[in-house]
Amino acid sequence: EGSQRYTEVHVPVLAIYAAHGMPAAVAADSAAAAAWLAERVPASRVIRSAAPNVRVVILPNATHDVFRSNEPDVLREMHVFIAGLPVR
């Protein structure tokens, strides 16, 4: 058919999600925040299951263009992620 489904990711992944409207009490609990996000953004659930080396960051009250609304947070998380990558 000329197509292939990729169901596993074998490299480290940084997934940053904007959780606009997430209640503060939910944001304070990482498990509750992940459940809240999985219910609203199915892709967050997929990436967690497909990529064993995923770092999921949930930014409460960020907008869709999270790199603009929460630039310091995004840069911080990128630096943490990069610093944790294995050295070859």
C-alpha distance (Angstrom), angle and dihedral (degrees) to the residues before:
residue distance angle dihedral
E1 . . .
G2 3.80 . .
S3 3.80 96.1 .
Q4 3.77 135.3 98.1
R5 3.81 131.1 -162.0
Y6 3.76 115.7 -135.5
T7 3.79 107.5 -152.8
E8 3.81 100.2 161.9
V9 3.77 132.2 52.4
H10 3.80 115.3 -157.7
V11 3.79 99.4 -174.4
P12 3.81 130.6 75.8
V13 3.81 112.8 -83.9
L14 3.80 131.1 -160.3
A15 3.80 111.3 -158.6
I16 3.80 116.2 -175.1
Y17 3.78 116.8 -171.2
A18 3.79 128.1 -169.9
A19 3.79 107.8 -138.7
H20 3.77 100.4 -166.0
G21 3.77 110.1 -172.8
M22 3.79 96.8 15.8
P23 3.80 108.7 151.4
A24 3.82 114.0 -114.9
A25 3.82 92.2 -122.2
V26 3.81 90.2 55.9
A27 3.81 92.7 46.0
A28 3.81 90.4 55.0
D29 3.82 91.7 60.5
S30 3.82 113.0 62.3
A31 3.81 94.4 -157.1
A32 3.80 92.2 49.0
A33 3.81 90.5 46.0
A34 3.82 91.5 51.7
A35 3.81 91.2 48.9
W36 3.82 91.7 47.2
L37 3.80 90.5 50.6
A38 3.82 94.8 44.3
E39 3.78 89.5 54.7
R40 3.80 92.6 52.8
V41 3.82 102.0 31.2
P42 3.82 110.5 38.5
A43 3.81 90.9 -173.3
S44 3.81 89.6 68.4
R45 3.80 89.5 61.3
V46 3.81 91.8 47.5
I47 3.80 94.7 50.8
R48 3.81 91.4 50.1
S49 3.79 91.4 54.4
A50 3.82 97.7 39.9
A51 3.79 99.2 45.6
P52 3.80 117.2 52.4
N53 3.81 91.2 -172.6
V54 3.79 97.7 53.0
R55 3.79 125.8 139.4
V56 3.80 107.5 -160.2
V57 3.80 116.5 -162.8
I58 3.78 119.4 -170.7
L59 3.80 116.1 -162.7
P60 3.81 110.9 -164.0
N61 3.79 116.7 -141.5
A62 3.79 93.4 8.5
T63 3.78 118.7 138.7
H64 3.80 127.8 -122.6
D65 3.81 90.1 -92.4
V66 3.79 90.2 57.9
F67 3.80 92.6 168.5
R68 3.80 87.6 66.5
S69 3.80 102.5 36.5
N70 3.81 94.3 43.4
E71 3.79 104.8 20.9
P72 3.84 95.7 149.7
D73 3.81 90.9 50.8
V74 3.79 93.0 48.3
L75 3.80 92.9 48.1
R76 3.81 91.7 47.2
E77 3.80 92.0 50.6
M78 3.80 91.9 46.4
H79 3.81 91.0 52.2
V80 3.82 92.0 48.2
F81 3.80 90.7 48.4
I82 3.80 94.3 47.7
A83 3.80 92.5 46.3
G84 3.80 89.3 54.6
L85 3.79 96.3 51.7
P86 3.80 115.5 114.4
V87 3.78 115.1 -102.2
R88 3.79 116.1 -127.5
